[in-house]
Amino acid sequence: MTVAPHRTPLVSRILAPLADPVLRVLVIATLIARVGRGIFLTVTVLYFTFVVGLDAQQVALVLTLASAAGVLSAFAGGWLADRLSARRLLVSLTIAEGIGLIAYVLVGDLATAIVIAVSVGALEQASNASRSAIIARAFTGERRVGARAVLRTVTNISIAAGSGIGALALALGTPEAYRATIVAAGLASLVAVTQLVRLPRTVDAPAPRAAEPVTTATGSTDVRASARAERIALRAHSPWRDPRYLLLTLLSAVFGMQFAVTNIGVPLWVAHSTEAPETVVAAVLILNTVVVVLFQVPLSRGTHDLRVAGRVSAIAAWLMAGACVVYALAAGLTAWAAVVVVLLAALAHAFAEVLSQAGGWGLSFELADPVRAGTYQGVFGMGYSIGALCAPLVVAATALEHGLAGWVALGAIFLASGLGTWALARASARRAADPQPMPSLGVGSVG
């Protein structure tokens, strides 16, 4: 008689990540804070429009400047996480972000909207970088990528729940309802702090090792020379001196523009160039969320291996290029045919997103120098911020302006960046496996 292999119950598999104390804290804090983020994202644009009285161009300016602020703050958050207590930094940034969200109720004109939006945007990206530094130190190998996958799954669930709460404000439509939900979003960040303070000291950067003292001919210590030697030693671990990591950051930033396809390209394409009803946009977002929640964790397994990370990046590249072409084919079809085509493209797009994130996480951790984990993650996050800043212009200048030809060009951009990531991963894997010394392309560890 054959005994069936024992299978862990589904609930146990779902709750397994919570056994780790660090991940448990991050999961609960993310669950709380991202509900607030979902609330905020749902009501922000309409709050600016209907309550504050800003026009479309002014709203676009506010959101663009907020994204721009995140470019430098992402690097600053990672840089500080290497020099200060990362857990205290994350707590401080999260508190400040919560207060900043609540301050949105004070917006009365364009100037205050810009000041508050820029401040909150900078704080959000800095806290993301410091959180990535904590993950890089608290976990190793596959568990590190797995932690990112779990947190992204939780983020999507929480934002979806928050969007439902924000929809209540939209249904009521009163200034008081908008302001109350914005306050609730800020309070969610502050409540999340009650979990973040539980992070252990082990997630902080280790104390830097002092450089060997420089002695003079008389045997005394040259303090200035010693300090200079220490600075030189620290610079040797800088991501800015690691062309391989900078190339990874650039390629990931380009592929990261795919988020703008979901948030900007598809809604405007459906509304202006297809016969599909606008409600299909909501279906696209729901489909994307479901795919991320169900598949981000399982499809991220093994991507700490450089070759696996490269392969999933290549698959993501082909899926995304194909999705762009299929989105374009929705134009000129009947309403129901257009709906089917858009949803097929959205399905391929969702899996491309999941796989590209998994590959990018694995490479961003494994190719980073552990001595400067925070700074490396800050640079990687800065790349994503730059991509997000450029994405609306790129999507508009290609797909939305030139139709089929533009969608093909956009797909080619994603294909080139994804295959470039694959080639970089393969080269890095060969370098790691080759026992012979090779000319250095940077100082990052390949794990």
Buried (B, 14 or more C-beta within 10 A) or exposed (E): EEEEEEEEEEEEEEEEBEEBEBBBBBBBBBBBBBBBBBBBBBBBBBBBBBBBEBEEEBBEBBBBBBBBBBBBBBBBBBBBBBEBBBBBBBBBBBBBBBBBBBBBBEBEEBEBBBBBBBBBBBBBBBBBBBBBBBBBBBBEEBBBBBBBBBBBBBBBBBBBBBBEBBBBBBEEEEBEBBBBBBBBBBBBBBBBBEBBEBBEEEBBBEEEEEBEEBEEEEEEEEEEBBEEBBEEBBEEBBBEBBEBBBBBBBBBBBBBBBBBBBBBBBBBBBEEBBBBBEEBBEBBBEBBBBBBBEBBBEBBBBBBBBBBBBBBBBBBBBBBBBBBBBBBBBBEBEEEBBBBBBBBBBBBBBBBBBBBBBBBBBBBBBBBBBBBBBBBBBBBBBBBBBBBBBBBEBBBEBBBEBBBEBBBBBBBBBBBBBBBBBBBBBBBBEBBEEEEEEEEBBBBBBB
